[in-house]
């Protein structure tokens, strides 16, 4: 089964709230993407971090 990715708008709202509450002005929310994945066979995986090169 392949891993499928879906936009996680609920997580994005939470991240945005955290950024605003803590005053993290250096975080550009236009460049933050929150996704949810399904289909992985990995066990005990809590999160994955992907870094994309600048385009």
N, C-alpha and C positions, 0 to 999 in steps of 0.2 A: 504494500500500500504506500502511496506517495504522501508526503507531507503537504498539507494544504494550509494556506494562510488566509486569515480573515481580519479585516479591520476591527479593532477593539475600541470603539468610541467611548465606552464606559471607563476604561483604563485611561484613555487620553484625558478625559475630564478630571479624573483623580490626579493625574500627573500635573495637569495645568493648575489645579487648585493648590497642590503642594508647592509648585514653582511660585505662584502668586503669594501664598501665605508666608513662605520663607524669604521672599524678596530676591529670588535668584534671577536677577535681571540679565545675567550673562547667558541664560538658557534661552535659545531661540526656538519657541514652540512650533514654528513653521518647519523646522528641520527635525522634529521629533515625531517618530511614527510608532504607534502602538498596534501590535498585531497579536492575534491568537492563532495557534496552530493546532491541527488535528492530524492524526495518521502516523505519528512517530511511534516506533516500537521501543524507544529508550525507556528505561525504568528509572524512577526517582529523579527525573529531570524537572526542576522547578522553573528554570528560565533559560532562555538562549539569548545571547547578545550577538548581533550581526553588525559588522562595520562595513559600510560601502565606501569605495573610493570616491573622491571628489570627481564630479563630472564637469 
